[in-house]
Amino acid sequence: MNDEEFNEQSSDEGKKIFLLRNKEAFKGTFFEYEFDGISYKLPKLLNDRYIFSNKIGSGSFGTVYEVYDT
C-alpha cells in the first residue's frame, strides 16, 4: 500500500489493514491487565487469530477491548 492509498482509507480501515499485515509482529507480545488488584499479562495475538488493539472500557462485569479477527 502506498501513501496515497493509505491516506484515502479511513483511519479505522487503515489501522485494520496495518494490524492484519503486521500480524506476525504481535506474536510473543503482551499487554498488562489488572483485575481485583492482580496484574495479568495477556497476549496481543490470541489463538493466532485475534489482535487486541486497545481497551474500550471496563465495569463490574468485565473489560471490553477493540479486537480484530484476522
N, C-alpha and C positions, 0 to 999 in steps of 0.2 A: 504494500500500500504506500503510495507516495504522499507527499504533504498535502497536495490538493485534494486527494480522495479523503484523507483523514479530516481535513477542515470541513468538507462537505457533510460528513457524518455528524449526527447529534453527539453531544458529549457522552451520553449514556451508551449509544451504539458504538462509539469509538472505544470506550472503556471496555465494553464487552468483547470487541474484536481483539483488543490488546491482551486481555486476560486469556482468551482462547488460544491465541498464537503463542503465548508465553507460558503455557500450562506446565511445561517441564520445570520452569524456574521455581514453581511453588512446591515441588517435591522436597520433603525434608525441612520445610519451614513451618513455623508455628506462630500462634498468637496467644496472648495471655487472656484467660477468662477467670473471673473471681465469682465464687458462689458460697454463701454462708461463711465468709472470711477465709475460705480455702482457695488458693490460686491454682489453676489448671493450665497446662499447655495443650492446646488443641491444634490439629493440623490445618494448614491453609488449604491443602488439597485433600479432600476426603474421598476414599474409595476410588481414587484415580479418576474422579468424575466431577465432584462439586468443588468450586473455588469460592472460598469465603472472602468477600470483598470488604465490607465494613459493618459495624454494629448500627442497627436502626434504632433500637430501643430495648428497654427491659422493664419488667414489672414483677408482681408477686408470683406469676405463673411461669416465668422464664424470660429468655432473651431472644430477640429477633435479629437475624443477620441478613444482609443482602448476599445472596449466593447465586452463582452462575452454574447451570447444569451444562457441562460440555458435551 
